[in-house]
Amino acid sequence: MRGAFRGAALLLAAWLALAVLTAGAQQGSVFRWNIPAWAAPPIVPPDNPMTVEKVALGRYLFYDKRLSYNGRLSCAGCHMQKFGFTDLEPRAVGSTGQFHPRRTATLTNVAYDTVLTWANPTQHRLETQMLTPMFGEQPVELGFSGREKELLARLRADERYRTLFPAAFPDARDPFSLGSVTKAIASFERTLISLTSPYDRYRYGGETDAIDAAAKRGEALFFGEKLECFHCHAGINFSDNSADARTRILTVAFHNTGLYNVGGRYPAHNAGVFEITGDPRDDGAFKTPTLRNVAVRAPYMHDGSVENLSDVLDHYRAGGRTIVGTPLAGVGRDNPNKDVLIHGFALSETERRDVIAFLGTLTDKAFLTDPALADPFAATPASQATLAPTR
């Protein structure tokens, strides 16, 4: 929690700066949120207002393999709709085959996130975060470092984009720009909203039979002081890193859950917020992800090292994971930076099943199959053929 307050201060300052931006809003058809009446819309930065045209363009770009230099991977290659816009790999794999130290973060309800990525308290805007997968070198994701002009040339050469870009950015002198690419993708990502699960219908929609008795018992355990899950997995997005258009105080929180204890530290190659701040108190601190669609998003934790939800409960039940017989051996319960809320609890097998049943009610099948969020190239797959790099 210590890193939470520093991150919150950084975030609040950034949002206040955004509020006074003077950039004019691009003209276009105003985007209408398709969310339940009980929910507030996300915060949208004033320099990138939501329009139908930008969302349409961003959807194509999100699914376009030409956004990787070798033409092998799109954003959707790691952020798959059917898995809650993540994948099933323990660690993400970039377009060149390079393994990443962390697993692909879910984009479910990313528009409500106050901070992005697993452990970077400075990443709070989708528009700027997108630059990391596009141009990052350690590790390589899409592989366009030093090749921005080639990316824009590829897009400009496509007949479809010669219509979509000017429609999305009609006031731009040249709509084909890196800023246009990131703003469009960010606009589409802000439409990835999941609020129509069985639990939503039960808790907010008044459908008393939308979830069964076991899930209702699991809900009581989840929100009770015995398990204390709700302290970190809070609010309608089940995360303490969430805000909406009605939020007055924005918070960011990172937690060390006792997943590792290698000589009192987390593994040096995956030390969480410490890698950004250099503050030893931030060692092993990672973002609390949303639990929406969690049942389809195995494996779990920042490094995909926990196979299933039952094992996740075992980790928290023990108050930290114990590892033996490997270079990562240690008793996580004794990690000196572990969050005070991770202290363990008793859990019967019936209670275990009930909690897992409750988590299953957060699966939003309509979201996972919504055609408006699906691959727009699917009807014309030839247009998304793998490209060899242009010389």
N, C-alpha and C positions, 0 to 999 in steps of 0.2 A: 504493500500500500504506500510505502514511502515514495516510490517512483511515481505513484499516481498523482500526487500533488504537484510535483515539478512538471509532469506532462500536462496536467490540467491548466497550469499557468501559461505554458507555451501555447496550448490550443486556444485558450480564451483570447490571448493577444492576437493570434492569427485571425480568429473570427471577427474580432473588432476591426482589424485592418481591412478585412473583406467588406465590412459593412460600409466603409467610406470610399470604396472604389468608384471611380467615375466613368468606367467603361460603359458605353451605351449598349443596351440590349439589342441583340440581333432580331430583326423582324422575322416573323414566322407564325405558324399556327400554334396557339397556346396549348401546351400539353395538359391534359386532364388526368389527374391521378385516379386510378381504379383501385381504391382502397376502401375498406369498411368505414362506415360513418363514425364508429367509436375510436378510430385511429387518426392521429394527426399526420399530415404529410411530412416528408423529410425536409431538412434544411437544404436550400439550394443556393450556391454562391451567386451573388448579384452579377458577376461578370460572365456567368454562363447560364442564363435562364433556360428553362426547359421548353423546347418546342417539338412538335411532332416531327418536323423535318430532321432535326438533329438526332433524335432518337432513332429514326429510320436509318440514317447514315451510320450511326454508331453501332447499330445491330449488324449491318453488313461488315463493318470493320472488325468487330469483335469475332466474327466467324471466318474472317479472311486469312488464309495461310500466307498470303503475300506480306503480312505484317511481320513475318520472320524472314531473315535474310536468305536462308536456303529454301524457303517455301514449304517447310515441312510442318509448321506448327502455327496455329492461330491461338488467340486468347482462350477460345473455347476448347482447345485441345487439352488444357489443364483444368479449366473451369467448365465442367460438363453439367448441363441442366438436370439430367436425371439423377445426379448425385449432389444436388443442392449447389451447383456451380463450384464444385471442387472435383477431385478425382479419387481413386481408391489406392493411390500409391503412397507408401509411407513417407517418401521424399519426392519432391517435385523433380521432373526431368525436363531440361531445356531443349531447345530445337537442335542443338548439336549433340545431344545425348548426355550432357553433363548433369550429374546428380547434384541437387541442392541440399543444404543442411536441414531444411525444414520442409514440411509438407505444404501442399497448395492450400492456401486459406480459402474458406468458403466466401462466395460473394452474395449469399443469401442475406437480404436486407442490408447490404453494404451502405446504402444511402443513409441509414440510421447510425452508422458507426462514427464515433467521435475521433477515432484513431484507426489507421489502416496498417496492415501487416502485423506479424506476430510480435515484434519487439522494437519498433522504431517510434518513439514518442513525438517525432517531428513530422511524421507522415499523416496528414489529416485531410488532404485534398485529393480526390480521385484524379483530377487533371494533372497534378504534378507527380503523383505516385506512378502513373502510367509510364513515365519516363524511365523508371527503373527496369521493368521488364523489356522495354524496347531497346535501351542503350547500355544496360548494365553489363559489366565484363567479369565480375566476380560475385556470383556465377553468371554465365551467359544464359539468357532466357530466349529472347527473340533475335538477338545478335546483330542489331543495326548500329552499333557503335561506330561513329565516323562515316556513316553511310546514309545520313538523313536525306540528302538530295536524291539518292537512288530510290528510297522509299516513296518520296513524293512523286517521282517520275513514274513509278509503277502505277500509282493510283491515278495520276493524271491521264495515263494511257488507256484506262478502262472506260468504255463508253457509259456504263452505268454510273460510275463516279463523276463523270463530266456533267451529269444531271443532278446527282445527289449532293455534291459539295456546294454548288452555287445555291441550291434550294435551302440548304441548312445555314449558309452564311452569306446571305444576299448583299450585305453591306460591306463585305470584305473586298479590298482591292484585288487580292488573289485568294480565293477561298481554299486553295490547295496549300496549306501550311501545317507545320507540326502542331501549332496551337489548335487548329481546326480538328485535326485527328484526335488529339487527347480530349478536347471538349466534347466531341461527338461520342466517343467511347464512354466517357464519364456520364454523359446524359443517358445512354442506354443502360449502363450499370445501375443508375438510380431508379430504373424501372423494375429491378429484380426484387420485388417486394412480396414477401410470403406472409400473409395474415389470414389465410382461409383454411387452416388446419382443423381437424376435429376438435382440438382443444379450444380454438377460437370460437367455433360454433357453440361449444358448451359454455365456456366462461363468459364470452361477450355477446353471443347471439341468442342465449336463452334456450338452446336445445339440450335439455337435460339428459337425453339418451344418446348424445353424440359421442360420448366415451363411456366405457363400461365401468363396473364397480372397482375392478382392480386398479384401473388408471386413476379413479377418484381417490382411492387410498394412497396411491403413489403420489398424487398431487399434494395430499396432506403431509406426507413425509418430506417431499421436496421443499415445501414452504414452512416446514416446522423447524424448531430449534434443535432437534435431535441431529438432523443431517446438515442443516444450515446451508443448503445449496443456494438458496435464494439471495444470500448476501452478495454473492458475486454474479450469479446468473439472474439478474434482476430485471424488472419491468417487462413490457410486452415483447422486447427482443431478447430477453433472457441473457443479458450481458450488462456489466457495469460500465461499458464503453458505448453507450447509446444516447442519442438525443433526437428530438424532432422539432418541428417549427414552433411548438408551444414551450419548449424547454427554456428556462431562464438561466440555469447554471450548468455549464458543460463540464463533465468530468472525464478523466482518463485514468484507468487503473491497470496495473500489471501485477501479477502475483507469482511468487515462488510456491509451488504446491508440493515440494518435497519429492519430485520425480527422480532426482539424482542427489547423490552426496558423495562426490569423489574427493576425499580429503577436505570436506567442508565447502566444496565448490560444485558448480555444474561443469560439464565437459567444456574444455577451453574453446572448442570449435563451435559451440552452440550455447552461449552464456546469456542470451536474452538481452534485456535493456542495457546491461553492463557494457555491451559492445558499442553502444552509442554514447553513454554517459561517462563511462570509466569509473563510476561510483561502485565500490564493492558491495554496497547495500542493494544494488540492482542486479546482482548476480543471480541468474536463474529466474528472473521475472519475465513473464510473458502475458500477452493480452488474453482476456477472457473472451472466448468466441461465443457467438450466439448458439443457442441449443436448437434453434429451429431447423427442422429436417435432419437432426443429429443422427437418427436411426439409419439413414442411408449414406452416412459420411464416414464410415470406418475406413482406416484405423484412426486412432485419436491421439491427442496431444500435439504439440508443435512439431515433433519429429516422427509422428506416426508410430510410436513405440508401444502403444497399448492397443491390443487387437480388437477388443469388443467392449460393449457397454458394461458387461458384467465385470470385466477386468478393471474398467474405470472405477466402478463402485468399490472394488477391492482396494484399489489405490487409496481412495479417500477414506474408506473404512479403517485402513491401517494407519492413517495419518501420514502417509508417505510410503513410497515404494522401496522395497529392499531388493537389491540385485547382488547375486553371488556368482563367482566363477568367471568373471569377465573383467577387462580393464576398467569397466564402469561400475565395479562392485562398490556397494556402500548402502547404508541405511538412510533412506531419504527422510524418514521421520525425524532424524537428528540434524538435518541441514540447518545451519545457524540462521539462514535468511528465510526460512519457511514462514509463510503467512500464519498469523496467530489463529486464523479461523480453521486451519487444517490440523485438527487435533485427534481425529479418529472418532469412530462411533460403533456401536453394536448394530448388527443388521441380520435379521433372520432371512431364511431363503424365501419365505413368502413376501417379506418386505422388499427383497431384491427384485423379485418378479414384478411386484407392484410398481416400483420406481421405474423399471424398464418399460412397463406397460404405459405409464404416464409419458415418458419421453417419446414413445412411439406415436402418441397422439399429436405430437408437434410436426409430424410428417404431413406436408401440404401437397397432396397429389395433383391438385389443380395447378399449382405453381410449377411442379416438376414436369408437367406435360403441356403447359400453356403454349399454344402455337405462336403467340405474339413474342415469345422469348426464345423461340427455337431458331435453328439455322435457316436463314432466308435463301441460302444457296441450294438447299436440298432439292428444289424442283429443277435446278439447272446445275448439276454437279460438275459439268465440264468447265464451267466458268471459274471454278475454284481449284483447278488442277495444280499439282505441285509445280513450282517454278525452279528452274536452275538460275543461280545468281547471274545478273546481267554484268557483262564485262565492259 
